[in-house]
Amino acid sequence: MPASWPVRRPIAVVGIGADGWEGLAAAGRAAVAEADVVFGSARQLALVPEGIGGQRRAWPSPLVPALPELLAAHDGSRICVLASGDPMFYGIGVTLAKLVGAAALRVLPQPSSASLACARLGWALAEIPVVSAVGRPVQTVLPELADGRRVLVLSADQRTPAQVAELLAHNGFAASTVTVLEQLGGPSERIVTATAATWTEPPGDPLNIVAVDCIADPDAPRLTRLPGLPDEMYGGDGQLTKAEIRALALAALAPAPGELLWDVGGGSGTIAVEWCRTHPSCRAVGFERSEPRRHQIAVNATALGVPGIEVRGEVLAALRDGDLPGPDAIFLGGGLTQPGVFETCWARLRSGGRLVADAVTAESEALLVRWAATHGGRLRKFQIYRAEPLGTFTAWRPHLPVTQWSVSKRV
């Protein structure tokens, strides 16, 4: 494929809804009719009447790796790409824009499924989070759930609605109202509503979107996007950063949307999990030498709605074997006294990135003091007490004091 697609002949990306050819505006119809080749899914291509447009090519699977070669094979042709609804809303338009640039596209959108769903339900679209379950585990819905909140889920297929209902019922939102909207805008439009706990609908049309009106169970734990989730939400062998220290560490790491964290000495994965929960676009790689703990990190990440966390082995070996992008932030919760861990991580941290390290032993604390003298930053020590029963009374039980070093890289 050319390094830059010729702007003089942009790729027409035409959104088409369930109402098919009849629902297209004149500009969309013209773009299809004038094309030498029309790409789309088999369902989308079937919406265009026979004899209109040029050669028809159904997308292969997997699609994204094949796109450069497909476009290169039709260099110089007038290309039209069909998309569902709005091509820039979780659609092929986004992928093409990254591949050939926005200037090489002419995007003609239709209303998105989210727009149509909100129109049917009377919901304010600007206030509704949208989670895609297309190519992603359905557990990614979990961080969006809160009592009284409304959420839209883009379905992968006809099985997604039942999966969403089951997820809600098993995670403290059994009374939530689940509405499935199928074939929106088309002649076969259908809307089904029930509670998550009573969902018994058989699989329907694969073209659907799920709307959730969240109602929390009275005894459901309150799990927000803010760091400091209850310790009991994590499974494992007890090797975890406690909730209070975790909240302080995440505050120092200061996650921003789209940033990448390295969690070194992951334990139960608490720092990586709560980093990723702060925003859907946050990413994390956890490094942990113990295989059982690596498994537990993955289990915890899925259970708390961030299954995309990448889990690697011991950090120095993992960095020798793999080509990982440099992180925006690093948390050193383990391996402080292991030769080369800090130096390797510091070298890979991008300029302006943040590093936070916690120490509980005198030896690791001494290292933090030495590194702070060399690189600057802030040293703090925290002592947490928790109230616990002592016979018929209550006593304050101290946890090990934690020394924290936080620093931004300025070179």
Secondary structure, DSSP 8 states (H G I E B T S, - for coil): --SS--TTS-EEEEEE-TTGGGG--HHHHHHHHT-SEEEE-HHHHTTS-TTSSSEEEE--SS-GGGHHHHHHHTTTS-EEEEEES-TTSSSHHHHHHHHH-GGGEEEE----HHHHHHHHHT--GGG--EEE-TTS-GGGGGGG--TT-EEEEE-SSTTHHHHHHHHHHTTT-TT-EEEEEESTTSTT-EEEEEESTT-------SSEEEEEE----TT-----SSS---GGG--SSS-S--HHHHHHHHHHH---TT-EEEEES-TT-HHHHHHHHT-TT-EEEEE-S-HHHHHHHHHHHHHTT-TT-EEESSHHHHHHHS-----SEEEE-S-TTSTTHHHHHHHHS-TT-EEEEEE-SHHHHHHHHHHHHHH--EEEEE--EEEEEETTEEEEEE---EEEEEEE---
